[in-house]
Amino acid sequence: MVRWWAITRVELVRLFRDRGNIFFVLIFPLLLVVLIGASFGSGGAGARTGVVGDPAVARGGPVEVSYVGRQDGNAASLQAVVQDVIGDRSAIADAASAAADATGRPLEETSEVAGTLAGQLPGIDVTATELAVEGGLEQEFAGLGQFDLGASSQLFLFTFLTALAGGAALIQTRQYGVARRMLSTSTPPGVVLPGMAAGRIGVAVFQAAYIVIVTSLVFGVNWGDPLATTVVVLLFCLVAGGAGMLVGATLRNDSQA
């Protein structure tokens, strides 16, 4: 047990002996969480729209309204809201224009009357029934914080990448003859191989635990049920560690890894 843990500890130490890993393991994942959260996270805030210019619908005639938005789902939803508002205003303008043509009254006067009547006329009651919402994506992602989605995606991305890159250390162990020297001692292969595998898994667990703890403390990310999160993350770390072992066992040099 002591030898097995010693091999695992050496693999973890080697991870941070490379100065570049300090950036890619500790800093870079958090930077991406911040960038994704700032760009796409809702943070529970309502979306806002701005109007540039003042379309003169009261003068009659066609008016072109350009809509500019980001290429995402929020922009498409806001476009539907803007179109609905424009439709309401254009309906009043069409009614005023028709009244002006029929009565010969000035368009400004009929526009004022149409706007007043539009506010006084009773609306239409619409009853909406939601179907098949149980288990839908809207419920699954409801209540997400600004950085929650970005943190979860970076957790799995960097856990897997770090474990795969750790396969290079296994290749170096084979190239430098470290594995042969360990096997030349009284340490049996049944200890050396699990120790190396635990090193790959330990690197993945460290990366995952670091992202979970730091994002929850710094960004307030809600990872849900602690037990369920731990089980899912550990299972994924086993997969990532196995992939790192596969890379280290099949590739010839660390540059390929």
NULO-620375 format. One line per field, with one value per residue: residue in one letter; y, x, z of N, C-alpha, C in turn; residue number from 1. Coordinates in nm, 3 decimals. Last residue first. Layout:
<paros>
res <- (A,...)
npy <- (Y,...)
npx <- (X,...)
npz <- (Z,...)
capy <- (Y,...)
capx <- (X,...)
capz <- (Z,...)
cpy <- (Y,...)
cpx <- (X,...)
cpz <- (Z,...)
n <- (NUM,...)
</paros>
This chain:
<paros>
res <- (A,Q,S,D,N,R,L,T,A,G,V,L,M,G,A,G,G,A,V,L,C,F,L,L,V,V,V,T,T,A,L,P,D,G,W,N,V,G,F,V,L,S,T,V,I,V,I,Y,A,A,Q,F,V,A,V,G,I,R,G,A,A,M,G,P,L,V,V,G,P,P,T,S,T,S,L,M,R,R,A,V,G,Y,Q,R,T,Q,I,L,A,A,G,G,A,L,A,T,L,F,T,F,L,F,L,Q,S,S,A,G,L,D,F,Q,G,L,G,A,F,E,Q,E,L,G,G,E,V,A,L,E,T,A,T,V,D,I,G,P,L,Q,G,A,L,T,G,A,V,E,S,T,E,E,L,P,R,G,T,A,D,A,A,A,S,A,A,D,A,I,A,S,R,D,G,I,V,D,Q,V,V,A,Q,L,S,A,A,N,G,D,Q,R,G,V,Y,S,V,E,V,P,G,G,R,A,V,A,P,D,G,V,V,G,T,R,A,G,A,G,G,S,G,F,S,A,G,I,L,V,V,L,L,L,P,F,I,L,V,F,F,I,N,G,R,D,R,F,L,R,V,L,E,V,R,T,I,A,W,W,R,V,M)
npy <- (1.248,1.308,1.373,1.138,0.849,0.642,0.527,0.333,0.410,0.670,0.630,0.464,0.636,0.825,0.666,0.621,0.884,0.918,0.723,0.823,1.070,0.987,0.892,1.134,1.280,1.124,1.134,1.409,1.466,1.313,1.446,1.716,1.832,2.130,2.322,2.650,2.893,3.121,3.191,3.098,2.849,2.708,2.723,2.573,2.315,2.236,2.258,2.070,1.832,1.800,1.780,1.555,1.357,1.348,1.262,1.012,0.871,0.856,0.721,0.481,0.378,0.350,0.164,-0.060,-0.117,-0.175,-0.393,-0.597,-0.619,-0.565,-0.460,-0.518,-0.401,-0.394,-0.226,0.018,0.004,0.008,0.265,0.426,0.457,0.663,0.556,0.519,0.778,0.895,0.782,0.899,1.164,1.156,1.128,1.379,1.442,1.308,1.460,1.707,1.648,1.579,1.816,2.000,1.914,1.905,2.181,2.324,2.265,2.377,2.650,2.723,2.692,2.882,3.154,3.254,2.973,2.833,2.820,2.547,2.329,2.157,2.300,2.313,2.052,1.846,1.707,1.806,1.916,1.827,2.142,2.409,2.615,2.934,3.134,3.472,3.732,4.034,4.355,4.630,4.959,5.158,5.174,5.221,5.475,5.624,5.565,5.674,5.946,5.996,5.938,6.136,6.356,6.297,6.290,6.479,6.328,6.177,5.936,5.740,5.811,5.803,5.533,5.422,5.534,5.419,5.147,5.153,5.230,5.007,4.817,4.905,4.844,4.562,4.503,4.587,4.391,4.163,4.213,4.203,3.932,3.813,3.906,3.770,3.515,3.562,3.631,3.389,3.214,3.407,3.621,3.941,4.183,4.425,4.507,4.788,4.879,5.095,5.184,5.317,5.551,5.784,5.928,5.757,5.631,5.705,5.566,5.700,5.565,5.262,5.110,4.806,4.567,4.321,4.046,4.021,3.790,3.544,3.494,3.409,3.376,3.451,3.614,3.554,3.275,3.259,3.393,3.237,2.991,3.062,3.110,2.856,2.715,2.866,2.806,2.531,2.408,2.594,2.699,2.472,2.359,2.500,2.390,2.072,1.994,1.917,1.646,1.530,1.495,1.288,1.084,1.051,0.945,0.690,0.576,0.578,0.404,0.163,0.152,0.121,-0.121)
npx <- (0.178,0.388,0.577,0.639,0.613,0.435,0.123,0.020,0.030,-0.068,-0.333,-0.428,-0.408,-0.601,-0.830,-0.839,-0.888,-1.145,-1.287,-1.245,-1.370,-1.635,-1.670,-1.636,-1.860,-2.074,-2.023,-2.038,-2.305,-2.439,-2.347,-2.437,-2.665,-2.529,-2.342,-2.352,-2.103,-1.977,-1.723,-1.570,-1.675,-1.724,-1.476,-1.317,-1.438,-1.433,-1.161,-1.046,-1.166,-1.056,-0.779,-0.777,-0.873,-0.664,-0.455,-0.557,-0.548,-0.270,-0.208,-0.336,-0.164,0.066,-0.031,-0.098,0.180,0.313,0.178,0.205,0.478,0.635,0.937,1.196,1.326,1.274,1.060,1.192,1.344,1.144,1.036,1.251,1.346,1.263,1.035,0.848,0.819,0.727,0.470,0.363,0.358,0.166,-0.075,-0.154,-0.322,-0.549,-0.598,-0.650,-0.881,-1.067,-1.077,-1.151,-1.422,-1.553,-1.530,-1.641,-1.913,-1.951,-1.900,-2.103,-2.327,-2.275,-2.250,-2.505,-2.717,-3.029,-3.307,-3.344,-3.259,-3.478,-3.692,-3.620,-3.599,-3.835,-3.959,-4.266,-4.395,-4.610,-4.767,-4.942,-5.189,-5.335,-5.595,-5.643,-5.865,-5.812,-5.924,-6.139,-6.014,-5.847,-5.619,-5.725,-5.832,-5.593,-5.491,-5.696,-5.674,-5.418,-5.460,-5.641,-5.463,-5.264,-5.408,-5.712,-5.995,-6.122,-6.237,-6.079,-5.814,-5.818,-5.869,-5.633,-5.447,-5.533,-5.483,-5.205,-5.125,-5.209,-5.043,-4.791,-4.793,-4.808,-4.572,-4.381,-4.421,-4.349,-4.082,-3.978,-4.018,-3.855,-3.608,-3.577,-3.525,-3.285,-3.120,-3.112,-2.969,-2.747,-2.580,-2.716,-2.881,-3.082,-3.329,-3.479,-3.769,-3.914,-4.239,-4.466,-4.723,-4.747,-4.665,-4.636,-4.395,-4.101,-3.875,-3.609,-3.291,-3.264,-3.345,-3.254,-3.336,-3.231,-3.326,-3.283,-3.066,-2.963,-2.729,-2.675,-2.379,-2.229,-2.012,-1.951,-1.921,-1.701,-1.507,-1.501,-1.419,-1.170,-1.034,-1.038,-0.862,-0.612,-0.517,-0.454,-0.368,-0.222,-0.039,0.091,0.202,0.437,0.617,0.624,0.570,0.310,0.329,0.500,0.326,0.166,0.355,0.425,0.188,0.186,0.408,0.318,0.103,0.245,0.399,0.198,0.083)
npz <- (-2.748,-2.919,-2.726,-2.594,-2.812,-2.889,-2.748,-2.566,-2.300,-2.284,-2.377,-2.171,-1.952,-2.031,-2.021,-1.745,-1.659,-1.767,-1.619,-1.362,-1.386,-1.407,-1.148,-1.008,-1.100,-1.003,-0.723,-0.669,-0.736,-0.542,-0.310,-0.344,-0.582,-0.732,-0.772,-0.836,-0.798,-0.694,-0.764,-0.542,-0.459,-0.693,-0.820,-0.637,-0.639,-0.913,-0.982,-0.801,-0.877,-1.136,-1.080,-0.908,-1.078,-1.269,-1.103,-1.025,-1.264,-1.293,-1.052,-1.085,-1.278,-1.121,-0.934,-1.093,-1.174,-0.929,-0.822,-0.998,-1.038,-0.710,-0.589,-0.549,-0.867,-1.130,-1.156,-1.139,-1.374,-1.566,-1.522,-1.596,-1.851,-2.004,-2.131,-1.922,-1.834,-2.067,-2.072,-1.844,-1.922,-2.122,-1.992,-1.923,-2.128,-2.025,-1.796,-1.915,-2.066,-1.865,-1.718,-1.911,-1.969,-1.724,-1.649,-1.855,-1.808,-1.553,-1.601,-1.780,-1.615,-1.404,-1.413,-1.356,-1.264,-1.353,-1.352,-1.573,-1.711,-1.686,-1.785,-2.054,-2.135,-1.947,-1.745,-1.862,-2.069,-2.227,-2.276,-2.139,-2.260,-2.231,-2.331,-2.378,-2.430,-2.583,-2.454,-2.535,-2.602,-2.510,-2.661,-2.911,-2.884,-2.888,-3.141,-3.299,-3.237,-3.339,-3.606,-3.683,-3.665,-3.850,-4.088,-4.111,-4.283,-4.470,-4.412,-4.535,-4.482,-4.202,-4.158,-4.259,-4.080,-3.841,-3.897,-3.933,-3.674,-3.529,-3.648,-3.576,-3.304,-3.313,-3.453,-3.274,-3.078,-3.222,-3.281,-3.021,-2.964,-3.156,-3.068,-2.830,-2.935,-3.072,-2.856,-2.715,-2.883,-3.097,-3.228,-3.123,-3.339,-3.480,-3.708,-3.859,-4.008,-4.235,-4.319,-4.561,-4.454,-4.177,-3.966,-3.752,-3.765,-3.772,-3.550,-3.424,-3.306,-3.161,-2.867,-2.701,-2.450,-2.215,-2.003,-1.649,-1.482,-1.419,-1.555,-1.813,-2.004,-2.223,-2.137,-1.874,-1.890,-2.060,-1.901,-1.665,-1.770,-1.871,-1.630,-1.517,-1.691,-1.652,-1.388,-1.346,-1.582,-1.728,-1.532,-1.446,-1.670,-1.708,-1.529,-1.413,-1.162,-1.151,-1.214,-1.034,-0.820,-0.919,-0.938,-0.667,-0.568,-0.690,-0.566,-0.300,-0.304,-0.344,-0.115,0.078,0.000)
capy <- (1.260,1.260,1.476,1.233,0.955,0.616,0.622,0.307,0.275,0.643,0.716,0.415,0.513,0.864,0.719,0.509,0.818,1.002,0.716,0.688,1.067,1.048,0.800,1.024,1.328,1.148,1.005,1.334,1.529,1.282,1.304,1.683,1.740,2.037,2.192,2.548,2.791,3.080,3.232,3.228,2.951,2.721,2.789,2.715,2.391,2.237,2.340,2.211,1.887,1.814,1.883,1.686,1.393,1.386,1.390,1.116,0.902,0.919,0.852,0.572,0.406,0.441,0.293,0.017,-0.081,-0.068,-0.267,-0.572,-0.546,-0.649,-0.413,-0.615,-0.410,-0.468,-0.369,-0.019,0.007,-0.110,0.148,0.427,0.335,0.687,0.592,0.404,0.674,0.930,0.753,0.753,1.125,1.184,1.009,1.305,1.496,1.264,1.318,1.694,1.689,1.481,1.690,2.004,1.937,1.781,2.073,2.328,2.224,2.233,2.575,2.727,2.609,2.740,3.076,3.308,3.099,2.829,2.863,2.660,2.440,2.109,2.270,2.437,2.127,1.921,1.659,1.730,1.996,1.755,1.997,2.353,2.489,2.852,3.032,3.350,3.640,3.896,4.262,4.512,4.838,5.140,5.154,5.096,5.361,5.628,5.529,5.530,5.875,6.019,5.860,5.998,6.348,6.318,6.165,6.470,6.400,6.298,6.057,5.730,5.800,5.929,5.631,5.388,5.566,5.565,5.192,5.113,5.318,5.138,4.801,4.916,4.983,4.640,4.467,4.659,4.532,4.173,4.202,4.329,4.036,3.786,3.950,3.914,3.538,3.518,3.729,3.506,3.194,3.310,3.493,3.837,4.104,4.379,4.445,4.688,4.870,4.979,5.214,5.206,5.497,5.694,5.999,5.842,5.557,5.796,5.545,5.708,5.638,5.366,5.161,4.950,4.607,4.458,4.099,4.031,3.927,3.576,3.549,3.502,3.351,3.378,3.624,3.694,3.332,3.201,3.442,3.379,2.999,3.025,3.218,2.963,2.676,2.869,2.940,2.613,2.331,2.520,2.785,2.562,2.299,2.527,2.520,2.145,2.025,2.058,1.730,1.557,1.594,1.418,1.129,1.099,1.078,0.787,0.593,0.653,0.546,0.205,0.166,0.236,0.000)
capx <- (0.077,0.262,0.531,0.552,0.686,0.577,0.202,0.019,0.072,0.068,-0.241,-0.426,-0.328,-0.461,-0.788,-0.819,-0.764,-1.036,-1.282,-1.200,-1.226,-1.572,-1.683,-1.542,-1.724,-2.060,-2.028,-1.915,-2.196,-2.456,-2.321,-2.294,-2.648,-2.637,-2.316,-2.429,-2.162,-2.107,-1.830,-1.542,-1.639,-1.831,-1.591,-1.288,-1.423,-1.558,-1.260,-1.004,-1.193,-1.199,-0.830,-0.730,-0.950,-0.799,-0.443,-0.537,-0.679,-0.351,-0.152,-0.389,-0.303,0.067,0.020,-0.205,0.075,0.359,0.181,0.072,0.398,0.578,0.801,1.100,1.324,1.394,1.032,1.096,1.413,1.230,0.952,1.204,1.380,1.379,1.154,0.893,0.857,0.860,0.564,0.377,0.444,0.304,-0.019,-0.075,-0.186,-0.486,-0.567,-0.538,-0.758,-1.030,-1.047,-1.014,-1.322,-1.534,-1.492,-1.496,-1.850,-1.970,-1.816,-1.963,-2.313,-2.299,-2.129,-2.432,-2.649,-2.884,-3.239,-3.405,-3.166,-3.346,-3.687,-3.646,-3.476,-3.787,-3.830,-4.200,-4.288,-4.483,-4.769,-4.811,-5.166,-5.225,-5.558,-5.588,-5.810,-5.855,-5.830,-6.107,-6.083,-5.977,-5.603,-5.650,-5.922,-5.682,-5.415,-5.669,-5.797,-5.444,-5.362,-5.688,-5.584,-5.226,-5.355,-5.566,-5.938,-6.056,-6.304,-6.224,-5.858,-5.789,-5.968,-5.760,-5.437,-5.535,-5.619,-5.290,-5.095,-5.267,-5.188,-4.829,-4.785,-4.912,-4.702,-4.394,-4.446,-4.483,-4.178,-3.973,-4.084,-3.999,-3.658,-3.601,-3.643,-3.402,-3.146,-3.174,-3.112,-2.777,-2.621,-2.614,-2.864,-2.943,-3.303,-3.372,-3.706,-3.827,-4.126,-4.385,-4.625,-4.799,-4.673,-4.755,-4.509,-4.216,-3.955,-3.751,-3.378,-3.182,-3.401,-3.240,-3.328,-3.269,-3.261,-3.367,-3.105,-3.094,-2.718,-2.786,-2.454,-2.353,-2.065,-1.972,-2.026,-1.828,-1.540,-1.536,-1.546,-1.276,-1.050,-1.116,-1.004,-0.686,-0.562,-0.510,-0.447,-0.327,-0.134,0.032,0.081,0.325,0.558,0.618,0.709,0.338,0.234,0.551,0.434,0.106,0.286,0.526,0.232,0.080,0.407,0.439,0.076,0.142,0.464,0.288,0.000)
capz <- (-2.644,-2.975,-2.819,-2.526,-2.744,-2.877,-2.824,-2.710,-2.334,-2.241,-2.451,-2.309,-1.955,-2.016,-2.150,-1.836,-1.623,-1.814,-1.766,-1.396,-1.364,-1.524,-1.261,-0.989,-1.127,-1.146,-0.794,-0.642,-0.809,-0.684,-0.329,-0.331,-0.470,-0.702,-0.834,-0.765,-0.885,-0.643,-0.854,-0.603,-0.361,-0.596,-0.882,-0.662,-0.515,-0.836,-1.051,-0.801,-0.745,-1.117,-1.170,-0.861,-0.959,-1.310,-1.174,-0.925,-1.206,-1.397,-1.080,-0.983,-1.314,-1.237,-0.890,-1.027,-1.271,-1.020,-0.747,-0.946,-1.138,-0.816,-0.616,-0.498,-0.721,-1.089,-1.165,-1.036,-1.244,-1.555,-1.500,-1.457,-1.781,-1.917,-2.208,-2.000,-1.738,-2.017,-2.180,-1.848,-1.811,-2.160,-2.054,-1.826,-2.134,-2.150,-1.782,-1.822,-2.132,-1.966,-1.651,-1.860,-2.073,-1.798,-1.559,-1.839,-1.934,-1.573,-1.507,-1.823,-1.735,-1.379,-1.443,-1.470,-1.243,-1.362,-1.231,-1.503,-1.703,-1.650,-1.643,-1.980,-2.117,-2.061,-1.790,-1.757,-2.011,-2.228,-2.293,-2.170,-2.190,-2.284,-2.233,-2.438,-2.331,-2.606,-2.514,-2.454,-2.648,-2.446,-2.518,-2.891,-2.891,-2.771,-3.023,-3.305,-3.204,-3.197,-3.530,-3.678,-3.582,-3.710,-4.034,-4.109,-4.170,-4.516,-4.362,-4.542,-4.621,-4.270,-4.114,-4.323,-4.222,-3.856,-3.868,-4.045,-3.787,-3.499,-3.658,-3.717,-3.347,-3.244,-3.510,-3.400,-3.047,-3.166,-3.391,-3.097,-2.883,-3.159,-3.199,-2.825,-2.852,-3.147,-2.960,-2.654,-2.861,-2.993,-3.285,-3.126,-3.217,-3.469,-3.578,-3.860,-3.876,-4.219,-4.230,-4.508,-4.546,-4.278,-4.094,-3.755,-3.819,-3.778,-3.673,-3.389,-3.398,-3.224,-2.992,-2.722,-2.590,-2.247,-2.122,-1.766,-1.517,-1.367,-1.422,-1.792,-1.882,-2.247,-2.273,-1.911,-1.807,-2.102,-2.035,-1.659,-1.698,-1.964,-1.728,-1.454,-1.679,-1.779,-1.427,-1.239,-1.487,-1.796,-1.605,-1.346,-1.617,-1.797,-1.497,-1.540,-1.192,-1.126,-1.286,-1.169,-0.810,-0.890,-1.059,-0.763,-0.523,-0.721,-0.711,-0.337,-0.283,-0.441,-0.246,0.084,0.000)
cpy <- (1.405,1.276,1.437,1.346,1.057,0.723,0.603,0.403,0.252,0.507,0.684,0.497,0.457,0.745,0.765,0.554,0.698,0.941,0.796,0.671,0.929,1.051,0.857,0.923,1.216,1.190,1.025,1.204,1.452,1.342,1.267,1.536,1.697,1.950,2.088,2.414,2.685,2.977,3.191,3.278,3.090,2.832,2.804,2.785,2.540,2.328,2.348,2.300,2.034,1.878,1.907,1.798,1.529,1.429,1.439,1.253,1.014,0.961,0.927,0.712,0.503,0.477,0.394,0.153,-0.009,-0.022,-0.151,-0.448,-0.515,-0.565,-0.493,-0.573,-0.517,-0.479,-0.453,-0.168,-0.027,-0.114,0.022,0.303,0.331,0.565,0.604,0.435,0.551,0.828,0.783,0.712,0.974,1.145,1.029,1.174,1.428,1.314,1.263,1.548,1.673,1.519,1.586,1.880,1.925,1.797,1.946,2.221,2.224,2.185,2.425,2.647,2.607,2.654,2.926,3.218,3.139,2.968,2.856,2.692,2.562,2.225,2.228,2.414,2.255,1.999,1.735,1.672,1.919,1.840,1.943,2.201,2.432,2.729,2.940,3.256,3.510,3.807,4.124,4.419,4.719,5.012,5.127,5.067,5.229,5.507,5.528,5.485,5.725,5.943,5.875,5.908,6.205,6.303,6.180,6.342,6.387,6.381,6.186,5.860,5.801,5.925,5.766,5.488,5.536,5.605,5.343,5.160,5.284,5.234,4.933,4.897,4.999,4.785,4.544,4.628,4.614,4.319,4.216,4.327,4.168,3.890,3.926,3.966,3.686,3.540,3.691,3.611,3.314,3.302,3.391,3.708,4.002,4.307,4.389,4.636,4.757,4.986,5.086,5.256,5.388,5.646,5.912,5.915,5.646,5.724,5.627,5.690,5.631,5.437,5.275,4.989,4.758,4.481,4.238,4.091,3.926,3.715,3.589,3.569,3.455,3.353,3.565,3.708,3.476,3.258,3.388,3.429,3.144,3.029,3.186,3.080,2.786,2.822,2.937,2.742,2.421,2.442,2.705,2.653,2.388,2.470,2.551,2.277,2.100,2.093,1.878,1.647,1.631,1.528,1.265,1.151,1.136,0.929,0.697,0.677,0.631,0.354,0.215,0.258,0.125)
cpx <- (0.034,0.148,0.401,0.506,0.587,0.653,0.351,0.107,0.086,0.119,-0.096,-0.331,-0.317,-0.368,-0.642,-0.775,-0.734,-0.901,-1.164,-1.189,-1.169,-1.419,-1.617,-1.549,-1.622,-1.917,-2.005,-1.911,-2.066,-2.343,-2.332,-2.263,-2.501,-2.606,-2.423,-2.411,-2.231,-2.178,-1.969,-1.661,-1.627,-1.802,-1.707,-1.409,-1.405,-1.545,-1.390,-1.109,-1.155,-1.232,-0.979,-0.785,-0.907,-0.884,-0.582,-0.522,-0.666,-0.488,-0.231,-0.332,-0.366,-0.076,0.023,-0.158,-0.043,0.247,0.218,0.063,0.257,0.499,0.742,0.955,1.224,1.405,1.153,1.069,1.317,1.302,1.037,1.121,1.336,1.417,1.278,1.023,0.910,0.909,0.706,0.474,0.465,0.400,0.125,-0.021,-0.096,-0.343,-0.501,-0.499,-0.636,-0.898,-0.999,-0.978,-1.181,-1.428,-1.461,-1.446,-1.698,-1.903,-1.830,-1.873,-2.169,-2.271,-2.152,-2.315,-2.568,-2.827,-3.089,-3.325,-3.226,-3.249,-3.547,-3.639,-3.500,-3.663,-3.775,-4.070,-4.212,-4.368,-4.628,-4.821,-5.032,-5.208,-5.453,-5.547,-5.768,-5.786,-5.891,-6.013,-6.044,-6.048,-5.733,-5.631,-5.850,-5.775,-5.500,-5.589,-5.773,-5.569,-5.386,-5.591,-5.634,-5.347,-5.315,-5.519,-5.786,-5.998,-6.243,-6.294,-6.010,-5.835,-5.945,-5.868,-5.568,-5.530,-5.631,-5.434,-5.182,-5.245,-5.259,-4.979,-4.829,-4.912,-4.816,-4.528,-4.465,-4.518,-4.321,-4.073,-4.090,-4.076,-3.808,-3.654,-3.678,-3.530,-3.269,-3.209,-3.182,-2.927,-2.640,-2.671,-2.754,-2.928,-3.161,-3.348,-3.605,-3.757,-4.045,-4.268,-4.542,-4.690,-4.731,-4.770,-4.632,-4.334,-4.082,-3.833,-3.523,-3.268,-3.312,-3.294,-3.317,-3.253,-3.314,-3.291,-3.191,-3.141,-2.851,-2.777,-2.561,-2.435,-2.204,-2.039,-2.057,-1.943,-1.675,-1.581,-1.593,-1.413,-1.162,-1.135,-1.090,-0.831,-0.653,-0.575,-0.519,-0.417,-0.250,-0.070,0.014,0.194,0.437,0.546,0.719,0.486,0.269,0.457,0.487,0.211,0.222,0.460,0.336,0.124,0.303,0.445,0.197,0.115,0.364,0.354,0.087)
cpz <- (-2.627,-2.873,-2.886,-2.616,-2.688,-2.800,-2.793,-2.790,-2.484,-2.282,-2.415,-2.395,-2.096,-2.017,-2.145,-1.974,-1.711,-1.780,-1.819,-1.547,-1.393,-1.508,-1.386,-1.103,-1.112,-1.180,-0.944,-0.719,-0.791,-0.768,-0.477,-0.359,-0.459,-0.582,-0.798,-0.837,-0.798,-0.729,-0.806,-0.684,-0.422,-0.494,-0.784,-0.723,-0.543,-0.714,-0.970,-0.866,-0.737,-0.983,-1.148,-0.947,-0.906,-1.191,-1.215,-0.988,-1.103,-1.341,-1.185,-1.000,-1.213,-1.279,-1.002,-0.977,-1.204,-1.112,-0.839,-0.859,-1.089,-0.917,-0.731,-0.520,-0.678,-0.938,-1.125,-1.036,-1.130,-1.420,-1.485,-1.427,-1.636,-1.834,-2.121,-2.074,-1.810,-1.916,-2.136,-1.958,-1.808,-2.048,-2.098,-1.880,-2.034,-2.161,-1.909,-1.804,-2.042,-2.032,-1.752,-1.781,-2.017,-1.908,-1.638,-1.744,-1.922,-1.702,-1.530,-1.732,-1.784,-1.501,-1.432,-1.510,-1.365,-1.338,-1.236,-1.378,-1.634,-1.627,-1.599,-1.830,-2.038,-2.028,-1.909,-1.810,-1.904,-2.176,-2.290,-2.171,-2.234,-2.197,-2.295,-2.325,-2.400,-2.504,-2.531,-2.530,-2.562,-2.485,-2.446,-2.743,-2.866,-2.769,-2.898,-3.184,-3.202,-3.153,-3.381,-3.602,-3.571,-3.618,-3.888,-4.040,-4.173,-4.404,-4.415,-4.504,-4.632,-4.415,-4.183,-4.285,-4.295,-4.002,-3.886,-4.023,-3.908,-3.616,-3.629,-3.736,-3.492,-3.292,-3.446,-3.466,-3.174,-3.135,-3.341,-3.211,-2.957,-3.077,-3.210,-2.958,-2.844,-3.067,-3.042,-2.759,-2.801,-2.974,-3.174,-3.186,-3.234,-3.336,-3.579,-3.719,-3.881,-4.084,-4.212,-4.423,-4.481,-4.371,-4.204,-3.888,-3.830,-3.841,-3.671,-3.516,-3.353,-3.327,-3.040,-2.857,-2.596,-2.397,-2.154,-1.884,-1.642,-1.402,-1.361,-1.657,-1.861,-2.122,-2.288,-2.047,-1.843,-2.020,-2.081,-1.796,-1.692,-1.896,-1.826,-1.548,-1.618,-1.767,-1.549,-1.288,-1.387,-1.700,-1.660,-1.413,-1.512,-1.745,-1.586,-1.514,-1.325,-1.136,-1.270,-1.248,-0.947,-0.880,-1.037,-0.891,-0.619,-0.684,-0.751,-0.487,-0.321,-0.428,-0.350,-0.050,0.000)
n <- (257,256,255,254,253,252,251,250,249,248,247,246,245,244,243,242,241,240,239,238,237,236,235,234,233,232,231,230,229,228,227,226,225,224,223,222,221,220,219,218,217,216,215,214,213,212,211,210,209,208,207,206,205,204,203,202,201,200,199,198,197,196,195,194,193,192,191,190,189,188,187,186,185,184,183,182,181,180,179,178,177,176,175,174,173,172,171,170,169,168,167,166,165,164,163,162,161,160,159,158,157,156,155,154,153,152,151,150,149,148,147,146,145,144,143,142,141,140,139,138,137,136,135,134,133,132,131,130,129,128,127,126,125,124,123,122,121,120,119,118,117,116,115,114,113,112,111,110,109,108,107,106,105,104,103,102,101,100,99,98,97,96,95,94,93,92,91,90,89,88,87,86,85,84,83,82,81,80,79,78,77,76,75,74,73,72,71,70,69,68,67,66,65,64,63,62,61,60,59,58,57,56,55,54,53,52,51,50,49,48,47,46,45,44,43,42,41,40,39,38,37,36,35,34,33,32,31,30,29,28,27,26,25,24,23,22,21,20,19,18,17,16,15,14,13,12,11,10,9,8,7,6,5,4,3,2,1)
</paros>
